[in-house]
Amino acid sequence: MHIVSPLPSKSRPDRMAPLAVLPVFFSLEGKRVIAIGGSEPTTWKVELLAAAGAHVQVLAPIDEWCDELIALAETGASAGTISLVDCHWAPSDLSGAALAVADIEDDAEALAFTEAARDASVPYNVIDRPEYCQFQFGAIVNRSPVVVSISTAGAAPILGQAVRRRIETLLPQTLSAWAQLAQDIRGKVMAALEPGPQRRAFWERLADRAFGDAAPTPMDSDIVAISAAPAAGRVTLVGAGPGDADLLTIKAIRALQSADVILFDDLVSAEVLELARREAKRMLVGKRAARESCRQEDINAMMLSLARQGKHVVRLKSGDPMIFGRAGEEIEMLERHGIAVSVVPGITAALALASRLGVSLTHRDHAQSVRFVTGHSRQGVLPDTLNWQALSDPATTSVYYMSRRTLPAIVAQLQGQGMSMATPAIIAGNVGRADEQIWRGTIGQAVAAVTDFPLSAPTIFAVGDALHRAALGTAAGDDPRGDDEMLGFRPSANALDYQAG
């Protein structure tokens, strides 16, 4: 006999971190399962067990059967069978069962149940009582035959549910149909394709399509055609929002999870990139004020080249791709070369700022419209086509993007059109990020205030009567006081964030 002694802990490689529980997927098709109790918690477990194909016998006195349990037994489960038995349970009931589940509050009865289950060699679970459980039910994401289960070893079920909700957002409902297709054609694939690269390439292509928006079609069963066809490249323009990863759409996360290459802007946060597929190649192609920029022509050439290689290219832009993001130029170029392109919207900076401050940009009492205005042209100055007479209307909330350098010129134009220098204004840089800066006041004070914002910071300038409460701490219609002392401006913990007193 040869005995292998473990290496000392310091020299042993870490192949697997300790597991609180062992995740195991248990087949219950056609097996008998015992459920004790007629409560709502029991009903949920009964439905779950029957959905896995079990023949579930529920043992409980009839006066303990809840309405939900009776309704479930009358309508039947999606799979398996459910039978209600009017009786108290006995140890002999557990003999030959695959699993046993019970809703028991009394400690002595719970202990008797676990001892009977052990004597019968039946895995057991007392609902919501981990100390009487040999196994636990996890939170489930059901895309059967793809099934994802999350366990916290009974320590934090609510946390497990929160994790489940996150995973639900990543897995499209059509994944179930794709998994069923994979199951149906598996034998044909094994027979038609050689093991190794050829077979692996086929399954990888099928997996990529499974994370799209469409269900499989009969064409997706053509193994020979799919394995012979070159991979079709495509580009997805994705809005990364202002920086907070929690503000991404579900569709944006799915795009990041299916990308082969991600071309991302300088303003995209690390938190957003963290949600991308680990294997995806990430390439910074940012354009930012006061820094060396990647030319738009080079970005276009990169997208085209990568898509022609069969890659799924995600062009990840801060904010919304269709708001001052040059998306129109990119879409036109890709379509001209026959590359499939789609757009996933994101939250643009103006809307993020409005949410951050709790202000309605179109408050019906004070603003009848809102405008998103570019703060500079291709030459880096104000465009000469802006209608300053219209923009000087205080009943229109105007938000000037990319306005760090041009803000003094904006104010001069508005003043020239007769706009009051007491009109509320907000300057915001790096909205939604850890280094966010917000200044609040009037347009008359904005020229001096903007000098405290770095030239490289993405800066927006909002103007209009609807901003009175957010900018001045007063209701619209009140007479704004014109100097800092009367307004009560004071530096906050961030010296660049001024609050109205």
VOFI-643472 format. One record per residue (C-alpha): residue in three letters; z, y, x. Coordinates in steps of 0.25 Angstrom, whole numbers. Layout:
<sites>
[ALA; [Z; Y; X]] ...
</sites>
This chain:
<sites>
[MET; [0; 0; 0]] [HIS; [-4; 14; 5]] [ILE; [5; 25; 1]] [VAL; [0; 40; 2]] [SER; [11; 50; 4]] [PRO; [9; 64; -1]] [LEU; [7; 75; 10]] [PRO; [17; 85; 12]] [SER; [16; 96; 1]] [LYS; [12; 107; 11]] [SER; [0; 98; 16]] [ARG; [-4; 93; 3]] [PRO; [-17; 100; -2]] [ASP; [-16; 106; -16]] [ARG; [-26; 98; -24]] [MET; [-20; 101; -37]] [ALA; [-9; 110; -42]] [PRO; [3; 104; -50]] [LEU; [-1; 101; -64]] [ALA; [10; 103; -75]] [VAL; [2; 93; -84]] [LEU; [-10; 84; -82]] [PRO; [-21; 88; -91]] [VAL; [-27; 76; -98]] [PHE; [-37; 75; -109]] [PHE; [-33; 63; -118]] [SER; [-43; 56; -127]] [LEU; [-37; 53; -141]] [GLU; [-50; 49; -148]] [GLY; [-46; 38; -158]] [LYS; [-32; 37; -153]] [ARG; [-19; 38; -162]] [VAL; [-10; 50; -160]] [ILE; [3; 52; -166]] [ALA; [8; 66; -171]] [ILE; [22; 68; -176]] [GLY; [25; 79; -185]] [GLY; [18; 87; -196]] [SER; [19; 102; -191]] [GLU; [9; 112; -187]] [PRO; [10; 109; -172]] [THR; [8; 94; -175]] [THR; [-4; 98; -183]] [TRP; [-11; 105; -171]] [LYS; [-8; 93; -162]] [VAL; [-14; 83; -173]] [GLU; [-26; 91; -174]] [LEU; [-28; 92; -159]] [LEU; [-26; 77; -157]] [ALA; [-35; 73; -169]] [ALA; [-46; 82; -163]] [ALA; [-45; 74; -150]] [GLY; [-49; 62; -159]] [ALA; [-35; 56; -161]] [HIS; [-30; 49; -173]] [VAL; [-17; 57; -176]] [GLN; [-6; 51; -184]] [VAL; [4; 62; -189]] [LEU; [18; 57; -192]] [ALA; [27; 66; -200]] [PRO; [34; 66; -213]] [ILE; [24; 72; -224]] [ASP; [34; 84; -227]] [GLU; [31; 88; -212]] [TRP; [16; 89; -213]] [CYS; [12; 103; -212]] [ASP; [0; 109; -220]] [GLU; [-9; 110; -207]] [LEU; [-6; 95; -204]] [ILE; [-10; 91; -218]] [ALA; [-23; 99; -218]] [LEU; [-27; 94; -204]] [ALA; [-25; 79; -209]] [GLU; [-33; 82; -222]] [THR; [-45; 89; -215]] [GLY; [-45; 80; -203]] [ALA; [-46; 83; -188]] [SER; [-59; 86; -181]] [ALA; [-58; 72; -174]] [GLY; [-48; 61; -175]] [THR; [-39; 58; -187]] [ILE; [-26; 63; -192]] [SER; [-16; 55; -201]] [LEU; [-3; 60; -207]] [VAL; [8; 50; -208]] [ASP; [21; 53; -217]] [CYS; [32; 48; -208]] [HIS; [41; 50; -197]] [TRP; [37; 46; -183]] [ALA; [42; 33; -176]] [PRO; [41; 28; -162]] [SER; [32; 17; -166]] [ASP; [22; 27; -171]] [LEU; [18; 31; -157]] [SER; [14; 17; -153]] [GLY; [-1; 17; -149]] [ALA; [-3; 32; -150]] [ALA; [-11; 40; -140]] [LEU; [-2; 52; -141]] [ALA; [10; 57; -149]] [VAL; [13; 71; -153]] [ALA; [25; 76; -161]] [ASP; [31; 89; -166]] [ILE; [46; 86; -165]] [GLU; [57; 97; -164]] [ASP; [69; 88; -163]] [ASP; [72; 84; -149]] [ALA; [77; 70; -152]] [GLU; [65; 67; -160]] [ALA; [56; 72; -149]] [LEU; [62; 64; -139]] [ALA; [61; 51; -147]] [PHE; [46; 54; -149]] [THR; [44; 56; -134]] [GLU; [52; 43; -131]] [ALA; [44; 35; -142]] [ALA; [31; 41; -136]] [ARG; [34; 37; -122]] [ASP; [38; 23; -127]] [ALA; [25; 21; -134]] [SER; [17; 27; -121]] [VAL; [12; 38; -130]] [PRO; [10; 53; -124]] [TYR; [18; 62; -132]] [ASN; [20; 77; -136]] [VAL; [30; 84; -144]] [ILE; [23; 97; -149]] [ASP; [29; 110; -142]] [ARG; [39; 102; -134]] [PRO; [35; 100; -120]] [GLU; [47; 92; -116]] [TYR; [43; 81; -126]] [CYS; [29; 81; -122]] [GLN; [21; 71; -113]] [PHE; [8; 79; -115]] [GLN; [5; 93; -120]] [PHE; [-6; 98; -128]] [GLY; [-14; 109; -121]] [ALA; [-21; 121; -127]] [ILE; [-35; 117; -130]] [VAL; [-49; 123; -128]] [ASN; [-58; 114; -136]] [ARG; [-73; 113; -133]] [SER; [-73; 98; -134]] [PRO; [-77; 90; -127]] [VAL; [-73; 101; -118]] [VAL; [-58; 102; -120]] [VAL; [-49; 111; -112]] [SER; [-34; 110; -113]] [ILE; [-23; 120; -107]] [SER; [-9; 116; -104]] [THR; [3; 123; -100]] [ALA; [12; 111; -99]] [GLY; [19; 116; -112]] [ALA; [24; 128; -104]] [ALA; [16; 139; -111]] [PRO; [7; 134; -123]] [ILE; [4; 149; -126]] [LEU; [-2; 151; -112]] [GLY; [-10; 138; -114]] [GLN; [-16; 144; -127]] [ALA; [-19; 157; -119]] [VAL; [-26; 149; -108]] [ARG; [-34; 142; -119]] [ARG; [-39; 155; -125]] [ARG; [-44; 159; -112]] [ILE; [-52; 146; -110]] [GLU; [-57; 147; -124]] [THR; [-64; 160; -120]] [LEU; [-72; 153; -109]] [LEU; [-77; 141; -116]] [PRO; [-88; 143; -126]] [GLN; [-87; 135; -139]] [THR; [-101; 129; -136]] [LEU; [-95; 122; -124]] [SER; [-91; 110; -133]] [ALA; [-106; 108; -137]] [TRP; [-110; 108; -122]] [ALA; [-99; 98; -118]] [GLN; [-103; 89; -129]] [LEU; [-117; 90; -124]] [ALA; [-113; 87; -110]] [GLN; [-105; 75; -115]] [ASP; [-118; 70; -123]] [ILE; [-128; 71; -111]] [ARG; [-118; 66; -100]] [GLY; [-124; 52; -100]] [LYS; [-139; 58; -99]] [VAL; [-135; 67; -88]] [MET; [-129; 56; -80]] [ALA; [-141; 48; -82]] [ALA; [-152; 59; -80]] [LEU; [-146; 67; -68]] [GLU; [-142; 62; -54]] [PRO; [-127; 64; -51]] [GLY; [-124; 76; -42]] [PRO; [-131; 90; -42]] [GLN; [-141; 87; -53]] [ARG; [-131; 82; -63]] [ARG; [-121; 93; -59]] [ALA; [-131; 104; -61]] [PHE; [-134; 99; -75]] [TRP; [-120; 99; -79]] [GLU; [-118; 113; -73]] [ARG; [-129; 118; -81]] [LEU; [-124; 112; -94]] [ALA; [-110; 118; -91]] [ASP; [-116; 132; -88]] [ARG; [-123; 131; -102]] [ALA; [-111; 127; -109]] [PHE; [-104; 140; -105]] [GLY; [-115; 148; -112]] [ASP; [-115; 153; -126]] [ALA; [-124; 142; -132]] [ALA; [-122; 128; -137]] [PRO; [-131; 117; -131]] [THR; [-144; 114; -137]] [PRO; [-153; 101; -136]] [MET; [-160; 107; -124]] [ASP; [-146; 106; -116]] [SER; [-147; 91; -117]] [ASP; [-160; 90; -109]] [ILE; [-154; 85; -96]] [VAL; [-167; 84; -88]] [ALA; [-172; 98; -92]] [ILE; [-158; 105; -90]] [SER; [-157; 98; -76]] [ALA; [-171; 102; -72]] [ALA; [-171; 116; -77]] [PRO; [-167; 127; -68]] [ALA; [-154; 134; -71]] [ALA; [-156; 147; -79]] [GLY; [-150; 159; -74]] [ARG; [-144; 170; -82]] [VAL; [-136; 183; -81]] [THR; [-125; 187; -90]] [LEU; [-120; 202; -89]] [VAL; [-105; 202; -92]] [GLY; [-96; 213; -95]] [ALA; [-83; 212; -87]] [GLY; [-76; 223; -95]] [PRO; [-67; 233; -88]] [GLY; [-60; 223; -79]] [ASP; [-49; 216; -87]] [ALA; [-53; 201; -88]] [ASP; [-47; 200; -102]] [LEU; [-57; 209; -108]] [LEU; [-69; 200; -104]] [THR; [-76; 193; -116]] [ILE; [-76; 178; -118]] [LYS; [-91; 178; -115]] [ALA; [-89; 186; -102]] [ILE; [-79; 176; -97]] [ARG; [-89; 164; -100]] [ALA; [-100; 171; -93]] [LEU; [-91; 173; -81]] [GLN; [-87; 158; -82]] [SER; [-102; 153; -82]] [ALA; [-108; 163; -71]] [ASP; [-114; 158; -58]] [VAL; [-114; 172; -52]] [ILE; [-107; 184; -56]] [LEU; [-112; 198; -52]] [PHE; [-100; 207; -55]] [ASP; [-98; 222; -54]] [ASP; [-88; 229; -45]] [LEU; [-79; 233; -57]] [VAL; [-77; 218; -62]] [SER; [-63; 214; -61]] [ALA; [-58; 202; -53]] [GLU; [-51; 197; -66]] [VAL; [-65; 196; -73]] [LEU; [-71; 189; -61]] [GLU; [-59; 179; -61]] [LEU; [-65; 174; -74]] [ALA; [-78; 170; -68]] [ARG; [-82; 156; -65]] [ARG; [-77; 152; -51]] [GLU; [-90; 147; -46]] [ALA; [-98; 160; -50]] [LYS; [-103; 168; -38]] [ARG; [-97; 182; -39]] [MET; [-105; 194; -34]] [LEU; [-101; 209; -34]] [VAL; [-112; 218; -38]] [GLY; [-104; 230; -42]] [LYS; [-109; 244; -43]] [ARG; [-97; 254; -42]] [ALA; [-96; 269; -39]] [ALA; [-93; 273; -24]] [ARG; [-96; 259; -19]] [GLU; [-108; 252; -14]] [SER; [-115; 246; -26]] [CYS; [-124; 234; -28]] [ARG; [-138; 239; -33]] [GLN; [-142; 235; -47]] [GLU; [-155; 230; -42]] [ASP; [-147; 220; -33]] [ILE; [-139; 216; -45]] [ASN; [-151; 213; -53]] [ALA; [-158; 205; -42]] [MET; [-145; 197; -40]] [MET; [-144; 194; -55]] [LEU; [-159; 190; -56]] [SER; [-158; 181; -43]] [LEU; [-146; 174; -47]] [ALA; [-151; 171; -62]] [ARG; [-164; 166; -56]] [GLN; [-155; 156; -48]] [GLY; [-150; 150; -62]] [LYS; [-137; 157; -61]] [HIS; [-128; 163; -72]] [VAL; [-126; 177; -67]] [VAL; [-115; 185; -73]] [ARG; [-117; 200; -71]] [LEU; [-102; 205; -73]] [LYS; [-101; 220; -76]] [SER; [-88; 228; -78]] [GLY; [-87; 233; -92]] [ASP; [-99; 230; -101]] [PRO; [-112; 226; -95]] [MET; [-120; 235; -105]] [ILE; [-112; 248; -102]] [PHE; [-117; 255; -90]] [GLY; [-118; 241; -83]] [ARG; [-133; 241; -80]] [ALA; [-134; 229; -89]] [GLY; [-147; 234; -95]] [GLU; [-154; 234; -81]] [GLU; [-149; 220; -78]] [ILE; [-153; 214; -91]] [GLU; [-167; 220; -91]] [MET; [-169; 215; -76]] [LEU; [-164; 201; -80]] [GLU; [-172; 200; -93]] [ARG; [-185; 205; -85]] [HIS; [-183; 193; -76]] [GLY; [-180; 182; -87]] [ILE; [-165; 181; -84]] [ALA; [-156; 178; -96]] [VAL; [-146; 189; -97]] [SER; [-134; 190; -107]] [VAL; [-123; 201; -108]] [VAL; [-108; 199; -110]] [PRO; [-102; 212; -114]] [GLY; [-89; 218; -108]] [ILE; [-79; 229; -111]] [THR; [-84; 242; -106]] [ALA; [-75; 252; -99]] [ALA; [-74; 262; -110]] [LEU; [-69; 252; -120]] [ALA; [-59; 246; -110]] [LEU; [-54; 260; -108]] [ALA; [-53; 263; -123]] [SER; [-45; 250; -125]] [ARG; [-36; 253; -113]] [LEU; [-32; 266; -119]] [GLY; [-32; 262; -133]] [VAL; [-42; 273; -137]] [SER; [-54; 271; -147]] [LEU; [-66; 278; -141]] [THR; [-71; 280; -155]] [HIS; [-59; 284; -163]] [ARG; [-65; 287; -176]] [ASP; [-57; 300; -177]] [HIS; [-61; 306; -164]] [ALA; [-74; 299; -158]] [GLN; [-87; 295; -166]] [SER; [-94; 289; -154]] [VAL; [-92; 284; -140]] [ARG; [-101; 285; -128]] [PHE; [-101; 277; -115]] [VAL; [-108; 286; -105]] [THR; [-113; 283; -91]] [GLY; [-106; 292; -81]] [HIS; [-117; 292; -70]] [SER; [-132; 289; -69]] [ARG; [-139; 281; -58]] [GLN; [-137; 293; -49]] [GLY; [-122; 293; -51]] [VAL; [-122; 306; -59]] [LEU; [-121; 309; -74]] [PRO; [-134; 305; -81]] [ASP; [-142; 317; -85]] [THR; [-145; 311; -99]] [LEU; [-131; 311; -105]] [ASN; [-130; 319; -118]] [TRP; [-118; 328; -114]] [GLN; [-118; 335; -127]] [ALA; [-115; 322; -134]] [LEU; [-105; 317; -124]] [SER; [-97; 330; -126]] [ASP; [-93; 326; -140]] [PRO; [-78; 323; -140]] [ALA; [-80; 315; -152]] [THR; [-88; 305; -144]] [THR; [-80; 296; -134]] [SER; [-88; 296; -121]] [VAL; [-85; 286; -109]] [TYR; [-92; 289; -96]] [TYR; [-93; 277; -87]] [MET; [-94; 278; -72]] [SER; [-90; 292; -73]] [ARG; [-80; 294; -61]] [ARG; [-90; 303; -53]] [THR; [-96; 310; -64]] [LEU; [-84; 313; -73]] [PRO; [-84; 328; -68]] [ALA; [-98; 329; -72]] [ILE; [-96; 323; -86]] [VAL; [-85; 332; -89]] [ALA; [-93; 344; -85]] [GLN; [-104; 340; -94]] [LEU; [-95; 338; -106]] [GLN; [-88; 351; -103]] [GLY; [-102; 358; -103]] [GLN; [-105; 352; -117]] [GLY; [-92; 359; -122]] [MET; [-83; 346; -122]] [SER; [-68; 351; -122]] [MET; [-61; 348; -108]] [ALA; [-49; 343; -117]] [THR; [-57; 331; -122]] [PRO; [-50; 318; -119]] [ALA; [-55; 310; -107]] [ILE; [-51; 297; -100]] [ILE; [-55; 293; -86]] [ALA; [-54; 278; -83]] [GLY; [-57; 270; -71]] [ASN; [-56; 255; -69]] [VAL; [-53; 253; -83]] [GLY; [-46; 240; -86]] [ARG; [-43; 237; -72]] [ALA; [-30; 236; -64]] [ASP; [-34; 250; -57]] [GLU; [-38; 257; -70]] [GLN; [-36; 272; -70]] [ILE; [-36; 280; -83]] [TRP; [-35; 295; -84]] [ARG; [-33; 302; -97]] [GLY; [-35; 317; -100]] [THR; [-46; 327; -104]] [ILE; [-60; 329; -99]] [GLY; [-56; 342; -93]] [GLN; [-46; 334; -84]] [ALA; [-55; 322; -81]] [VAL; [-63; 328; -69]] [ALA; [-50; 330; -61]] [ALA; [-44; 316; -65]] [VAL; [-56; 308; -62]] [THR; [-55; 311; -47]] [ASP; [-43; 301; -47]] [PHE; [-52; 290; -50]] [PRO; [-59; 282; -39]] [LEU; [-74; 284; -38]] [SER; [-76; 269; -38]] [ALA; [-68; 267; -51]] [PRO; [-76; 264; -63]] [THR; [-73; 276; -71]] [ILE; [-75; 280; -86]] [PHE; [-73; 294; -92]] [ALA; [-70; 294; -107]] [VAL; [-70; 307; -115]] [GLY; [-68; 310; -130]] [ASP; [-58; 314; -141]] [ALA; [-56; 300; -145]] [LEU; [-48; 299; -131]] [HIS; [-38; 309; -135]] [ARG; [-26; 299; -137]] [ALA; [-29; 291; -124]] [ALA; [-33; 303; -115]] [LEU; [-23; 313; -120]] [GLY; [-12; 306; -128]] [THR; [-15; 314; -140]] [ALA; [-23; 312; -153]] [ALA; [-37; 316; -154]] [GLY; [-37; 330; -160]] [ASP; [-24; 335; -153]] [ASP; [-26; 347; -144]] [PRO; [-27; 341; -130]] [ARG; [-19; 348; -120]] [GLY; [-27; 352; -108]] [ASP; [-19; 351; -95]] [ASP; [-12; 339; -89]] [GLU; [2; 345; -90]] [MET; [1; 346; -105]] [LEU; [-6; 333; -107]] [GLY; [5; 326; -99]] [PHE; [-4; 319; -89]] [ARG; [4; 311; -79]] [PRO; [0; 300; -69]] [SER; [4; 286; -73]] [ALA; [8; 275; -63]] [ASN; [-7; 275; -60]] [ALA; [-9; 289; -55]] [LEU; [-23; 289; -60]] [ASP; [-19; 286; -75]] [TYR; [-14; 298; -82]] [GLN; [-7; 297; -96]] [ALA; [-6; 307; -106]] [GLY; [8; 311; -109]] 
</sites>
